[in-house]
Amino acid sequence: MMNRILLSLLLHIFLSPFLFAQSFTETDKQWNIKTGFTFQPNISTYILVTQGEEEINGLTYKPIYRFEDEELTDGGPTGEYVREDENGKVYLLRADATEVLLYDFGLSIGDTFLFDNFCNLLVIDEDQVQVQDGSMRKRLTLAISPNSDPVTWVEGVGTMGDFRDGSFMACATDYGRLLLCHSELGANVYPVDPPVCYETTISVSESFVETGVNISPNPVKGSFTLSLDGDDVNEIRNLRIMDARGILVDSYSNISTTHIINTEALAQGIYFVHIEISPGVSITKKISVIR
C-alpha cells in the first residue's frame, strides 16, 4: 500500500501539468449512454450534450441537453448545468438549484470522497488511460471498500455510466447505465475505437403502438392524464417515471388505462414515463414538468 501511495505522489509531482491539460468542461462534449434495468429489459440509448455557457450566481456553467436520437433532434435542456474549478473539482447544478460535487480529480490513492452526502468512497488506484488521439488522461478508481464494486473516473469524461450520476454506480444495487462513447468537438475520445455508439431494442408490438398512448397536458403542471386507446388493452401492468438521469422517481402497478398521475412532488424538468402493458410489451413517453 505504501508503495502505491508513493507512486501516486510521484505522479502528482511530475505529471500533474499534463494530467490536468483537459478540463471537464473545456469543449462541447457528448456522451452516448445505453440504458437497461432489471425491471426494464429493453435497451435504449440517450445522448447528453453540453453546449454554450451560462453565468449563474457569479459562476460559469455549461448547460446540459438530453436527446433520444442520434440526429440530436428529439430532446432539449435538462435544466442541469456542469462546471469545473481550477482544482479539478467538477460540480453539477441540478434542476432544483442544489449543487453537488461529482468528481475531484485532485485526489490520490488513500484519499476519501463523500458522494452526495450519503456514500463515502476510498481512492484505491490511480493511473493514466489512453484516449482516441493517443494522449493520456488521469484515471481514478474508487470503492466503498477494497472488496466492493469500484467506480472509475476518467479525466474529462466522468464515469463509465451517466457522468451526472457521479459515483452513484458504486453505491447502488441496480445501476442500468453504460457509457458507449464520449466525444469532444465531434471526434471520439473514449473508449478507443468503440464497437458501437448507439444501441436500441424495441419490444413494443406494432398493434399497440398504433393504438396510441396519450398524455395530456404535456408540458405537465401538477398532474397529467394517461390514456391508452385500444380494445385489446385493459390494464397498465407497470408504470414507472424516471428523471433525466434515469433514476426512478415514481411508480404504479396494475392501474386502469385512463389514470391521473400527480406530479406535485417532482422538480421542474424532463421525465420519462415507462408504460408496461405485459411482459415484453412496453413504450416510453417523454414529459416536461413545469411550475
N, C-alpha and C positions, 0 to 999 in steps of 0.2 A: 504494500500500500504506500509506504514511504517513497519508494522509487517512482511510483506513478505520480505522486504529488510533486516530487522534484521535477519530473518531466513536464508536468503541467506548468510549473513556474518558469522553466526554460522556454516553453512555447510562448508564454506571455511576454517574456523579456525580448526574445529575438524575433518573434514572428507577428506580434500584435499590429505593427504598421500594415502588414499585408492582410491579416485576418479581418480587419475592420474596413477594408477597402470598399466593400459593397454594403451600402446601407439597405435596411429592410424596406425603406420607402423611397429609395433613390430614384427609381424609374417606374413607369407604368408597368404593372405586373399582372399576371393572370395565373390562376390556379384552377386546374380541371380536377374535380373531386367526384369519385364514384361512391354511391351510397348503396347499402344493403343491410337491413337489420334482421334480427331473429324473427321479429313479428311482421316484417315486411320483406319477403324474399325477393321481390322484384329488384332489379339492378337499374339504376339510372345515373346520369352524370349531370352535375351542375357546375357552373363556371363562376368564379369570383374574379372581379377586376377592380383595380384601383386606378382612378382617373382624376386628374386635376388636383387642386389643393383648396382647402378652406381654413380660414382663421377662426378659431373658437376659443374664447377666453384667453386670448393672447398667445395661443399655441397653434402651430401649423399641422393640420391633419390631411390625410388623403381619404376621400370618400370611397366607400366600398359598394360595388354593384354586384348583383347576382343575376345570372342568365341561365335559362333552361335549355338553350340550343347552342350549337357550335357557331352559328352565324351572329350570335350576340344581339338578337332582335327581340327575344322573348324574356323580358326582365326589366330591372331598374334598380334604383338605390335601395340598400337595406336599412338605411338610417344609422349605419355604423361608420366609424372612422378609425384610422390607424395612424400612429405616429411613432417615431423613434428618436430618442435623445442622443446626446453626444457620447454617452457612456455605453451605448449598445443595448439600452432597455427599450423594449417595444410595448406600446400601450394600445389597448382597444377601448374606444369610447362607444359604449353600447347605445342602443336606441332609447333607453330610459335615462340617458345622460350620466350613468355611472361609468367610471373609468377603471379598468383592470390591467394589471401588469401581466402581459402574456409571456414575455421572454426577457432574459437578462444574459446577453452574450458576453458580459464581463465576468461571468462565473468561471470557476475552475474546479478540478476534482476535489471532493471533500466539502464543497460549499453546499448549503441548503437553499431551497427555493419554496416559498409558500405560494401555491397557486390558488387564486380567487378566495383566499381566507378559509379554505377547507381541506386542502390536500398538500401535505408537506413532502417535498421530494429532495433526494440527495443526488448530487452530480457524481456519477460513478465512472465516467470516462470522458476524455477529451481528445479529439484528433482532428484531422482535416479530411475532407472528401472532395473528389474531383467533380467538376460540373462540365457541361457540354463543351465549352470553349477550351477546356484543358486547364483552366485555373483551379485553385484550391480554395475551399471555404471552411471556416471553422464549424466543427460538429460537436455537440454536447449530448451525452446520454444521461438521463435522469431516471430514478426509480424511487418508489416509496421505501423499498428495502432491497438489499442485494439479490434476493430471491424472487422479487416480484417482477411483473412485466414492465419493461422500461419504455420510455418515450424518447425519441430522438429529435433534437433541434438542429437545423442546418441554417447557417447564417444567410439572411436574405430570403429564405424560403419558408421557414417555420417547421412544423411537424410533418409527419407523413400522413396526416389527415387534413381536416379543415384548419387552416392556420389560426382562425378566430377562436378555436377551442383550446388553444394553448396546450397545456399538459393534461387536459381532461381525459384523454385516452388511457393514461396511466392510472387514473383514479376511478374509471368507470368499468362496469361489468359487461356492458353491451354497447360497444362503440362501433358504428357501422359506416365509417367514412374512410376512404383511402385516396391519397393524392396520386393521381395518374401521371400528371406532369405539371411543371411550373415553367412559365416563360416570362421573359422581360423584353419589351420593345418588339414583340412578335417572334422572338427567337427562343427555342427551347433552352432551358438552363439545367433542370434537374427533374428526374434522373437522366443519366446519359443514355441516349438512344432508346426512349421508352417504346415498348411494343405497341401501345395504344394510348391515345389521349382522350378518347370519348367512347363510352360503352353504355349500352342500354338494352334491356329486355322488356318486352311488352306482353303481359299476361291477361290483358283485358279483351274479352270477346268482342268481335265486331258488332254483334247484335246489341250488346249492352251499350257500347259507345254511341251507337246510332239512336238509342232511346233518349239519351240526353241527361246530363246532370246539371241541375240549375242551382245557383247560389245567388240569392238576392237579399239585400242590395250588396253590391261589391264595387267600390270600397265599402267596408263594414264599419258601422258606428253603433256600438252597444250590443248588437246581435244580428244574425242573418238566418234566413230560412233556406234549408237544404231540401230540395225535392228531386225525386227520381221519377222519370216518366217511362213506363214500360209495363205491359201486362204480366210479364214473367218475373218481375222484381217485386217481392212482397215485404222485404225487410233488409235493413242495412246490418250486416253481421258485426262489423267493427268500423269505427270512425276515429281517426287519430289526427290531431292538429300538431304540426311541427313548426318551430320557428325557423328563421332564415338560416340558422346554423344546423338544422336537422335535429334539434332536441325536442323531445315530446313535451308539450305544454298542457294538453287536454286530451281526453279520450272518452268514447262512448261504446257501448256494446248492445246489440240486438234492439235497435231503435227503428221506428217507422220510416217509411220512405219520404215522409214530409215531417221535418223536425226543425224546431227553432234552437239555434245554438247561441248561447250567451258569450260575449267576448269582453265583458266589462273588466275582467281581470287581466286581459292581455295588453301589453305595451303597444304603442303605435309601431307599425312596421309590416313587413311581408311575412305571411304564413302559408303553409301548405296543408291542405285537407286531404288525407288519405282515406278513401272510401272502399271498404272491402264488402262485396256482396256475398261471395262464397270463396272457399279456398282456391286461389289461383285466378280469381276474377276481381280486379280492383282498378281504381282510377284515382288520379291525383288532380286536385284543382288548387290554383293559387288565389289567395285573397289578400287584400290590403286593409289593415285595421287602422282607422283614423280616430282622432279625438275631436 
